[in-house]
């Protein structure tokens, strides 16, 4: 490259004598040569020059940790990183399938490439909205990619509103954020709260967040706040008044042994102690037993929520359901499911209602099973005399848990038996596998299964 070489960590320069002490030998030793050390090397002595070329065959390098897609807030510092199996390996970064070099992309001055041991990072300072898109990192034998979403600083489209309720009543606060993926932190009277048998926190579609206090306490009186973590906040006040004695309808009375007792009018309330998320396996059973308070006696129903697996819409559960049995008595309702299927994986709503109002609650049932088959088609590319590359997509249903790995098999053309060729990590993206050891002229079938 025309640059003079000096003795250092990688270069060793020596002046030696031959065995017979007749000639002087000038020797350059390069420690752990890398691909970037390739080129012509010259030695000049008293204006006499000699040279030779060094060719470095790169060791195949693979990613031991893939890039992962994520979202970042505009104007923050964003770090995209992965890990290689060779510390000295070179990587090349791409944005929207074009190599990142000085001048590309337009916001190149925001970018810094960092190599730290086996870690490879692309740091974007003051990340602009224009940085949203696909990023790739490639070695001489492997590649990984991710998608970056850049969102504006979050704002509350609908703030919290002041509420007043009585002690032991249910009260709900609701707000809406512009960023529908942002997380929220709730506080009651200045204290951070999490879900328990009295507090419910819900994150819904379109950036809607809800805090539901099932049984309000006098001590809850004060400010209720919702904070978009690390950003904005909305606040409202809650006033909890001491509970009044239940209303009595003197015209609705029971006579018992000559004594007259008036019936109280009580709004329905579900006792939520047992309404907790449940996890079972396919073929398993589960039940929820829910006590119900209310006068007069309430009507009770259960509803099966929309399914992301079958795309079925929300529907009322009836006596005809083949796997779910409902049992209602005056102050209790029981939900029982047997021989559960993956499609039963969804949320269920229990509702109690009388002439004084209603109360309802959602609870989730998780049914774990085997993942579905990976999405095809199984693409074959980079075909050579003894190998090829396979590509596929993740299954639509992961069985309720993250995919751990994919097994790759081929059908041997001679024995007609399936042979395991290898596996790849379940979180790898994009999903591909390099097949080797094939015989030229033979025809092969491949299959990929998720675990």
KAQUIRA-V673943 format. One record per residue. N is the residue number from 1. PSI is psi in radians with two decimals (999 if undefined). BURIAL is + if it has 9 or more other C-alpha atoms within 8 Angstrom, else -. Layout:
n-><N/N>
psi-><PSI/PSI>
burial-><BURIAL/BURIAL>
This chain:
n-><1/2/3/4/5/6/7/8/9/10/11/12/13/14/15/16/17/18/19/20/21/22/23/24/25/26/27/28/29/30/31/32/33/34/35/36/37/38/39/40/41/42/43/44/45/46/47/48/49/50/51/52/53/54/55/56/57/58/59/60/61/62/63/64/65/66/67/68/69/70/71/72/73/74/75/76/77/78/79/80/81/82/83/84/85/86/87/88/89/90/91/92/93/94/95/96/97/98/99/100/101/102/103/104/105/106/107/108/109/110/111/112/113/114/115/116/117/118/119/120/121/122/123/124/125/126/127/128/129/130/131/132/133/134/135/136/137/138/139/140/141/142/143/144/145/146/147/148/149/150/151/152/153/154/155/156/157/158/159/160/161/162/163/164/165/166/167/168/169/170/171/172/173/174/175/176/177/178/179/180/181/182/183/184/185/186/187/188/189/190/191/192/193/194/195/196/197/198/199/200/201/202/203/204/205/206/207/208/209/210/211/212/213/214/215/216/217/218/219/220/221/222/223/224/225/226/227/228/229/230/231/232/233/234/235/236/237/238/239/240/241/242/243/244/245/246/247/248/249/250/251/252/253/254/255/256/257/258/259/260/261/262/263/264/265/266/267/268/269/270/271/272/273/274/275/276/277/278/279/280/281/282/283/284/285/286/287/288/289/290/291/292/293/294/295/296/297/298/299/300/301/302/303/304/305/306/307/308/309/310/311/312/313/314/315/316/317/318/319/320/321/322/323/324/325/326/327/328/329/330/331/332/333/334/335/336/337/338/339/340/341/342/343/344/345/346/347/348/349/350/351/352/353/354/355/356/357/358/359/360/361/362/363/364/365/366/367/368/369/370/371/372/373/374/375/376/377/378/379/380/381/382/383/384/385/386/387/388/389/390/391/392/393/394/395/396/397/398/399/400/401/402/403/404/405/406/407/408/409/410/411/412/413/414/415/416/417/418/419/420/421/422/423/424/425/426/427/428/429/430/431/432/433/434/435/436/437/438/439/440/441/442/443/444/445/446/447/448/449/450/451>
psi-><-0.01/-0.03/2.38/2.48/2.38/2.68/2.32/-2.76/-0.66/-0.46/2.34/2.10/2.18/2.62/2.03/2.89/2.60/3.07/-0.53/0.12/0.56/-0.51/2.68/2.27/2.21/2.09/2.31/2.15/2.20/2.06/2.26/1.10/2.49/3.06/-0.61/-0.23/-0.05/2.56/-2.99/2.33/2.35/2.64/2.17/2.17/2.07/0.85/0.12/2.27/2.44/2.72/2.90/2.90/2.46/2.19/2.16/2.05/2.06/2.40/2.30/2.30/2.37/2.75/2.26/-0.24/2.23/2.82/2.58/2.39/2.54/3.11/2.61/2.69/2.38/2.45/0.04/3.05/2.23/2.28/2.10/2.10/2.77/-3.09/2.42/2.87/-0.11/2.13/-0.61/0.03/2.52/2.50/2.76/2.31/2.51/2.54/2.14/0.78/0.21/2.35/2.40/2.01/3.00/2.14/-0.27/2.30/-3.05/-0.50/0.57/-0.56/-0.17/-0.16/2.45/2.21/2.27/2.24/2.12/1.70/-2.15/-0.06/2.40/2.12/2.56/1.92/2.22/1.96/2.53/0.98/2.18/2.83/-0.54/-0.22/-0.13/2.37/-2.87/2.29/2.47/2.61/2.28/2.47/-2.94/-0.19/-0.02/2.88/2.68/2.69/2.85/2.90/2.30/2.25/2.27/2.06/2.66/2.87/2.32/2.58/2.66/2.04/-0.55/1.97/2.96/2.67/2.57/2.52/2.63/2.36/3.06/2.76/2.39/0.02/2.87/2.42/2.51/2.43/2.43/2.43/2.94/2.27/2.66/-0.57/1.87/0.00/-0.10/2.58/2.71/2.60/2.18/2.53/2.43/2.09/0.65/-0.13/2.30/2.34/2.63/2.98/2.45/-2.84/-0.08/-0.40/2.31/2.37/2.19/2.39/1.95/-3.08/2.83/0.50/0.31/2.29/2.42/2.47/2.12/2.07/1.92/-0.66/1.71/2.55/2.72/-0.62/-0.21/-0.24/2.28/-2.74/2.40/2.19/2.59/2.14/2.22/2.00/2.08/0.06/-2.16/3.00/2.52/2.57/2.54/2.97/2.59/2.27/2.05/2.00/2.70/2.40/2.45/2.80/2.50/2.53/2.52/2.30/1.81/-0.34/-0.15/1.63/2.71/2.43/2.24/1.93/0.66/-0.08/2.54/2.21/2.22/2.53/2.31/2.64/1.96/2.19/2.45/2.52/2.21/2.35/1.90/0.15/-0.63/-0.07/1.37/2.63/2.39/2.49/2.17/2.99/2.81/2.32/-0.12/3.12/2.74/2.70/2.58/2.27/2.13/2.10/2.56/2.24/2.42/2.48/2.32/3.04/2.43/2.76/2.39/2.40/2.73/2.46/2.39/2.18/3.02/2.50/2.21/-0.23/-0.91/-0.16/0.22/2.55/2.93/2.37/2.52/2.37/2.24/3.07/-0.32/-0.09/2.31/-0.39/-0.17/2.27/2.30/2.36/2.09/2.28/-3.09/-0.85/0.56/2.63/2.45/2.29/2.19/2.29/2.43/2.77/0.85/2.54/2.87/-0.61/-0.21/-0.07/1.80/-3.00/2.59/2.49/2.24/2.40/2.36/2.36/2.45/-2.96/-0.20/-0.05/-2.78/2.88/2.47/2.75/2.52/2.53/2.55/2.43/2.14/2.13/1.96/2.43/-3.00/2.51/2.68/2.96/2.56/2.60/2.33/-3.02/2.71/1.85/2.41/2.22/-3.13/0.78/2.24/-3.04/-0.46/0.34/3.08/3.07/2.34/2.45/2.52/3.11/2.75/2.66/2.67/-0.50/2.07/0.15/0.10/-0.09/2.73/2.51/2.25/-0.78/2.93/2.33/2.32/2.23/2.70/2.63/2.00/2.17/-0.30/-0.85/-0.25/0.55/2.60/2.30/2.31/2.17/-0.40/-2.94/2.84/2.76/2.54/-0.42/0.17/2.43/2.21/2.87/2.08/2.86/2.31/2.05/2.33/3.12/0.30/2.80/2.31/2.36/-0.20/2.69/2.31/2.59/2.48/2.70/2.62/2.31/2.56/2.49/999>
burial-><-/-/-/-/-/-/-/-/-/-/+/+/+/-/-/-/+/+/-/-/-/-/-/+/-/-/-/-/-/-/-/-/-/+/-/-/-/+/-/+/-/-/-/-/-/-/-/-/-/-/-/-/-/+/-/+/-/-/-/-/+/+/+/-/-/+/+/+/-/-/-/+/+/+/-/+/+/+/-/+/+/+/+/+/+/-/-/-/+/-/+/+/+/+/+/-/-/-/+/+/-/-/-/+/+/-/+/+/-/+/+/-/-/-/-/-/-/+/+/+/+/+/+/+/+/+/+/+/+/-/+/+/+/+/+/+/+/+/+/-/-/+/+/+/+/+/+/+/+/+/+/-/-/+/-/+/-/-/+/+/+/-/+/-/+/+/+/+/+/+/+/-/+/+/+/+/+/+/+/+/-/+/-/+/+/+/+/+/+/-/-/-/+/-/-/-/-/-/+/+/+/-/-/-/-/-/+/+/+/+/+/+/+/+/+/+/+/+/-/+/+/+/+/+/+/+/+/+/+/-/-/+/+/+/+/+/+/+/+/+/+/-/-/-/-/-/-/-/+/-/-/-/+/-/-/-/-/-/-/-/-/+/+/+/+/+/+/+/+/+/+/-/-/-/-/-/-/-/-/+/+/+/-/+/+/+/-/+/+/+/+/+/+/+/+/+/-/+/-/+/+/+/+/+/+/+/+/-/-/-/-/-/-/+/-/-/+/-/-/-/-/-/-/+/+/+/-/-/-/-/+/+/+/+/+/+/+/+/+/+/+/+/-/+/+/+/+/+/+/+/+/+/+/+/-/+/-/+/+/+/-/-/+/+/+/+/+/+/+/-/+/+/-/+/+/-/-/+/-/+/-/-/+/-/-/+/+/+/+/+/+/+/+/-/+/-/-/+/+/+/-/-/+/+/+/+/+/+/+/+/+/+/+/-/-/-/-/-/-/-/+/-/+/+/-/+/-/+/+/-/+/+/+/-/+/-/-/+/-/-/-/-/-/-/-/-/-/+/+/+/+>
